[in-house]
């Protein structure tokens, strides 16, 4: 079968041949339909994140996938069922996090992530997966099912933010998304049903395709070149919820200042090492005197995937068409990895969906 991989000594995705996998007990064989490309894939390709399985010199890419069951192999699924796989797997047998159904809370060393670190991904014509790592999705999401995984990341962030405010009655009205990449834009669309006022901060100047998408959703674009994060409360309003998806390390601390009293910020970007000065005392006072909170969030659990399926099904189809700027077949897969000002979200298509 054909697969898209990156070699340990390479810095670009390549099309390779691999044997079609055979499902073991408890696994199903899935025929891949589409696999999304995101910033993590670019980091893996560049060698800044992740790594190949221990016994291989390459990594099959892809962690955002949708496919159909080809061989249920005595799992609860049926041939033709549309499914999305979760990402994390236990590296050396069960551990406590996987045993209690919380692989997304496992620390480093307690998991592999398919298509990212330690385990081959889904960017191949077929893949196998344990039944408990597959979420069934309705046929109407066949085109967009690869967006379930990134949507689940936001579902978890919202879940943890709400949990941090569960000691009192929290009725948030305003939300600010930091970052107008594909995850940021997807999150803006998801927050529209949760908050009365949604803002999205980015560095781009008009005209720009991402700004068009933000405003088509009824959200407000904040140009960080004119209004940096600490200035947002004065220029717009203090925010009840802030979702950071940039990996720009200063934003973690600027978020504290931009929050309204009782507000919470969710940090999802992963920066490299970065030293800079902050007024720690002032930020400490903001936490204490205004009951603010920050939560970090990475990966997502099974129930977040289920919530993402429901949420994605409620999003407007025109938004999804605007978000996904390119779907490419294997004969032009390289185009899916081109990142320019006109690109928001891309995917590689391995097969077309045929409802049975």
C-alpha positions as CSV (number, residue, x, y, z in Angstrom):
1,X,0.0,0.0,0.0
2,X,1.0,3.6,-0.4
3,X,1.9,5.8,2.6
4,X,3.3,9.3,3.2
5,X,6.3,9.3,5.5
6,X,9.3,11.3,6.6
7,X,12.7,9.5,7.0
8,X,14.9,10.2,10.0
9,X,17.5,11.8,7.8
10,X,15.0,13.6,5.7
11,X,13.2,16.9,5.9
12,X,10.3,16.5,3.5
13,X,7.4,14.0,3.1
14,X,7.8,11.2,0.6
15,X,5.5,8.6,-0.9
16,X,6.6,5.1,0.0
17,X,5.3,1.5,-0.3
18,X,4.5,-0.5,2.9
19,X,2.8,-3.8,3.5
20,X,-0.9,-3.6,4.2
21,X,-1.3,-4.0,7.9
22,X,-3.1,-7.1,9.3
23,X,-5.4,-6.5,12.3
24,X,-4.6,-8.4,15.5
25,X,-7.2,-9.5,18.1
26,X,-9.3,-6.5,19.1
27,X,-8.3,-4.4,16.1
28,X,-10.2,-3.4,13.0
29,X,-8.7,-2.7,9.5
30,X,-9.6,0.8,8.3
31,X,-9.5,2.0,4.7
32,X,-8.3,5.6,4.9
33,X,-10.4,8.4,3.3
34,X,-8.8,11.6,4.2
35,X,-6.0,12.8,6.5
36,X,-5.5,16.4,7.6
37,X,-2.2,18.3,7.7
38,X,-1.5,20.7,10.6
39,X,1.4,22.5,12.3
40,X,2.4,19.5,14.2
41,X,3.0,17.6,11.0
42,X,5.3,20.4,9.8
43,X,7.2,20.3,13.1
44,X,7.7,16.6,12.8
45,X,8.9,16.9,9.2
46,X,11.4,19.6,10.2
47,X,12.7,17.4,13.0
48,X,11.6,19.7,15.8
49,X,9.1,17.4,17.3
50,X,8.3,13.7,17.6
51,X,10.2,10.7,16.3
52,X,10.0,7.4,14.4
53,X,9.1,4.0,16.0
54,X,12.1,2.5,17.7
55,X,12.5,-0.3,15.0
56,X,12.1,1.9,12.0
57,X,14.1,4.7,10.1
58,X,10.9,6.5,9.1
59,X,7.6,7.7,10.4
60,X,4.3,7.4,8.6
61,X,2.7,10.8,9.1
62,X,-0.8,11.9,9.9
63,X,-2.8,12.0,13.1
64,X,-6.1,13.6,11.8
65,X,-7.9,10.9,9.9
66,X,-11.2,9.6,8.8
67,X,-11.8,6.2,7.2
68,X,-14.2,3.3,6.8
69,X,-14.1,-0.1,8.3
70,X,-12.7,-2.6,5.8
71,X,-12.5,-5.6,8.1
72,X,-14.2,-5.5,11.5
73,X,-12.2,-8.5,12.7
74,X,-14.7,-9.5,15.5
75,X,-14.9,-5.9,16.8
76,X,-18.3,-4.2,17.3
77,X,-18.0,-2.4,14.0
78,X,-19.5,-3.4,10.6
79,X,-18.0,-3.2,7.2
80,X,-18.5,0.3,5.8
81,X,-18.8,2.1,9.2
82,X,-17.3,5.5,9.1
83,X,-14.7,6.1,11.9
84,X,-12.2,8.5,13.3
85,X,-9.2,7.2,15.3
86,X,-7.8,8.7,18.5
87,X,-4.1,9.4,18.6
88,X,-2.4,8.1,21.7
89,X,-1.4,4.5,22.3
90,X,0.3,2.8,25.3
91,X,4.0,2.2,24.5
92,X,4.7,-0.9,26.5
93,X,1.5,-2.5,27.6
94,X,-1.2,-1.0,29.8
95,X,-0.3,1.7,32.3
96,X,-2.5,3.5,34.8
97,X,-3.5,6.3,32.5
98,X,-4.7,4.0,29.7
99,X,-6.2,1.6,32.2
100,X,-8.6,4.3,33.5
101,X,-9.4,5.7,30.1
102,X,-7.3,8.9,30.4
103,X,-4.5,8.5,27.9
104,X,-4.6,12.3,27.2
105,X,-3.5,12.9,30.8
106,X,-0.4,10.6,30.6
107,X,3.0,12.3,31.0
108,X,5.8,12.0,28.5
109,X,7.2,8.4,28.4
110,X,3.8,6.9,29.1
111,X,2.4,7.1,25.5
112,X,3.1,7.0,21.8
113,X,1.2,9.3,19.5
114,X,0.4,7.9,16.1
115,X,2.0,10.0,13.3
116,X,3.9,12.1,15.8
117,X,6.1,10.1,18.1
118,X,6.9,6.4,18.5
119,X,4.1,5.0,16.3
120,X,3.2,5.2,12.6
121,X,0.3,7.5,11.7
122,X,-2.7,7.2,9.5
123,X,-1.4,8.8,6.3
124,X,-1.6,5.5,4.4
125,X,-4.2,3.6,2.4
126,X,-5.0,1.4,5.3
127,X,-4.4,1.4,9.1
128,X,-5.4,-0.8,12.0
129,X,-6.6,0.4,15.3
130,X,-8.0,-1.2,18.5
131,X,-11.8,-0.9,18.6
132,X,-11.7,1.3,21.8
133,X,-9.6,3.9,19.8
134,X,-12.2,4.3,17.1
135,X,-15.1,6.7,17.2
136,X,-18.0,6.2,14.8
137,X,-19.1,9.3,12.8
138,X,-22.2,9.8,10.7
139,X,-22.0,9.6,6.9
140,X,-22.6,13.3,6.5
141,X,-19.2,13.9,8.1
142,X,-17.3,11.8,5.6
143,X,-15.8,14.8,3.9
144,X,-14.9,16.6,7.2
145,X,-14.2,13.8,9.6
146,X,-10.5,14.5,9.7
147,X,-11.4,17.7,11.6
148,X,-12.8,15.7,14.5
149,X,-9.3,15.3,16.0
150,X,-8.5,19.1,16.1
151,X,-12.0,19.8,17.3
152,X,-11.5,17.4,20.1
153,X,-8.5,19.4,21.2
154,X,-10.7,22.4,21.7
155,X,-13.4,20.3,23.4
156,X,-10.9,19.2,26.0
157,X,-9.6,22.8,26.6
158,X,-13.2,23.9,27.1
159,X,-13.8,21.0,29.4
160,X,-10.8,21.8,31.6
161,X,-11.5,25.5,31.6
162,X,-15.1,24.9,32.9
163,X,-13.8,22.5,35.5
164,X,-11.4,25.1,36.8
165,X,-14.4,27.4,37.4
166,X,-16.7,24.8,38.8
167,X,-16.4,26.0,42.4
168,X,-18.7,29.0,41.6
169,X,-21.4,30.1,39.1
170,X,-19.4,31.0,36.0
171,X,-21.4,32.6,33.2
172,X,-18.8,33.6,30.6
173,X,-19.9,35.9,27.8
174,X,-16.7,36.9,26.0
175,X,-13.9,34.8,24.4
176,X,-10.7,35.6,22.7
177,X,-8.8,33.1,20.5
178,X,-5.1,33.8,20.1
179,X,-4.1,32.6,16.7
180,X,-5.8,32.6,13.3
181,X,-4.4,29.3,12.0
182,X,-6.7,26.4,11.2
183,X,-7.1,25.4,14.9
184,X,-7.8,29.0,15.9
185,X,-10.5,29.4,13.2
186,X,-12.1,26.1,14.0
187,X,-12.2,27.1,17.6
188,X,-13.8,30.5,16.7
189,X,-16.6,28.6,15.0
190,X,-17.0,26.2,17.9
191,X,-17.1,29.1,20.5
192,X,-19.9,30.9,18.6
193,X,-22.5,28.7,20.3
194,X,-20.9,29.1,23.7
195,X,-20.2,32.8,24.0
196,X,-22.1,36.0,23.1
197,X,-19.0,37.8,21.8
198,X,-16.0,36.1,20.2
199,X,-12.7,37.7,19.1
200,X,-9.7,36.3,17.3
201,X,-6.3,37.8,17.4
202,X,-3.7,37.5,14.6
203,X,-0.8,39.3,13.0
204,X,-2.1,39.4,9.4
205,X,-3.1,42.5,7.6
206,X,-6.1,43.0,5.3
207,X,-6.9,41.7,2.8
208,X,-6.5,38.2,4.2
209,X,-8.5,34.9,3.8
210,X,-8.4,34.1,7.5
211,X,-9.8,37.5,8.5
212,X,-12.6,37.0,6.0
213,X,-13.4,33.7,7.7
214,X,-13.4,35.2,11.2
215,X,-15.8,38.0,10.1
216,X,-18.0,35.6,8.2
217,X,-18.6,33.8,11.6
218,X,-19.7,37.1,13.2
219,X,-16.5,37.3,15.3
220,X,-14.2,40.3,15.7
221,X,-10.7,40.3,14.3
222,X,-8.0,41.8,16.5
223,X,-4.8,42.9,14.7
224,X,-2.0,42.3,17.2
225,X,0.2,44.7,15.3
226,X,-2.2,47.4,16.5
227,X,-3.6,45.9,19.6
228,X,-1.3,43.5,21.5
229,X,-2.9,41.1,24.0
230,X,-2.4,43.3,27.1
231,X,-4.2,46.2,25.3
232,X,-7.2,44.1,24.4
233,X,-9.2,44.9,27.6
234,X,-8.9,48.6,27.0
235,X,-9.5,48.4,23.2
236,X,-12.3,45.8,23.4
237,X,-13.2,44.3,26.8
238,X,-11.6,42.0,29.4
239,X,-12.1,38.4,28.4
240,X,-13.9,35.7,30.3
241,X,-12.1,33.0,28.4
242,X,-8.9,33.1,26.3
243,X,-7.8,30.2,24.1
244,X,-4.1,30.4,23.2
245,X,-3.1,28.5,20.1
246,X,0.1,30.2,18.9
247,X,3.0,28.8,20.9
248,X,4.2,32.4,21.4
249,X,5.5,32.1,24.9
250,X,4.8,35.7,26.0
251,X,1.1,35.2,25.3
252,X,0.8,32.8,28.3
253,X,1.6,35.7,30.7
254,X,-0.2,38.4,28.6
255,X,-3.3,36.2,28.9
256,X,-3.4,36.8,32.6
257,X,-3.6,40.6,32.1
258,X,-6.3,40.3,29.4
259,X,-8.6,38.1,31.4
260,X,-11.7,39.5,33.2
261,X,-12.0,38.8,36.9
262,X,-12.9,35.1,37.4
263,X,-11.7,34.5,33.9
264,X,-9.7,31.5,32.7
265,X,-7.1,31.0,29.9
266,X,-6.4,27.7,28.2
267,X,-2.8,27.3,26.8
268,X,-2.4,24.9,23.9
269,X,0.6,26.3,22.0
270,X,3.9,24.6,22.6
271,X,6.8,27.0,22.5
272,X,10.5,26.3,22.5
273,X,12.8,27.6,25.2
274,X,12.4,31.3,25.5
275,X,13.8,33.6,28.1
276,X,12.2,37.0,28.7
277,X,11.4,39.4,31.6
278,X,8.0,39.5,33.4
279,X,6.7,41.3,36.4
280,X,6.0,38.1,38.4
281,X,4.6,40.0,41.4
282,X,2.0,41.9,39.3
283,X,0.9,38.7,37.6
284,X,0.7,36.9,40.9
285,X,-1.6,39.6,42.2
286,X,-3.8,39.3,39.1
287,X,-4.3,35.6,39.9
288,X,-5.1,36.1,43.6
289,X,-7.0,39.3,43.7
290,X,-9.2,38.6,40.6
291,X,-9.7,34.8,40.9
292,X,-8.1,34.1,37.5
293,X,-6.8,30.8,36.3
294,X,-4.6,29.3,33.6
295,X,-4.9,25.7,32.4
296,X,-2.6,23.8,30.1
297,X,-4.1,21.2,27.7
298,X,-2.7,18.7,25.3
299,X,-4.2,15.8,23.3
300,X,-7.8,14.7,24.1
301,X,-9.8,11.8,25.4
302,X,-12.4,9.6,23.9
303,X,-15.3,11.6,25.2
304,X,-13.8,14.8,23.7
305,X,-13.8,13.0,20.3
306,X,-17.4,12.2,20.8
307,X,-18.2,15.8,21.7
308,X,-16.3,16.9,18.7
309,X,-18.4,14.7,16.4
310,X,-21.5,16.4,17.7
311,X,-20.1,19.9,17.5
312,X,-18.7,19.4,14.0
313,X,-22.0,18.2,12.8
314,X,-23.6,21.4,13.9
315,X,-21.1,23.7,12.1
316,X,-22.2,25.4,8.9
317,X,-21.1,23.7,5.7
318,X,-20.0,27.0,4.1
319,X,-17.6,27.6,7.0
320,X,-16.0,24.1,6.6
321,X,-15.6,24.8,2.8
322,X,-13.8,28.1,3.6
323,X,-11.6,26.5,6.3
324,X,-10.4,23.6,4.1
325,X,-8.5,25.3,1.3
326,X,-7.2,22.2,-0.4
327,X,-7.8,18.4,-0.6
328,X,-5.2,16.6,-2.7
329,X,-4.8,13.1,-4.1
330,X,-1.7,11.0,-3.8
331,X,-0.6,12.2,-7.2
332,X,-0.2,15.8,-5.8
333,X,0.2,15.1,-2.1
334,X,3.1,17.6,-1.9
335,X,0.6,20.4,-2.3
336,X,-1.0,19.5,1.0
337,X,2.2,20.4,2.8
338,X,2.7,23.9,1.2
339,X,2.1,26.6,3.8
340,X,1.5,30.1,2.4
341,X,-0.8,33.0,2.9
342,X,-3.7,31.4,1.0
343,X,-3.5,28.2,2.9
344,X,-5.7,27.5,6.0
345,X,-6.3,23.8,6.2
346,X,-5.4,21.0,3.8
347,X,-5.8,17.2,3.6
348,X,-4.6,14.3,1.6
349,X,-7.4,12.1,0.1
350,X,-6.7,8.4,-0.2
351,X,-10.2,7.3,-1.3
352,X,-13.6,8.6,-1.9
353,X,-16.4,7.7,0.5
354,X,-19.1,5.4,-0.8
355,X,-22.0,5.0,1.5
356,X,-23.2,1.4,1.8
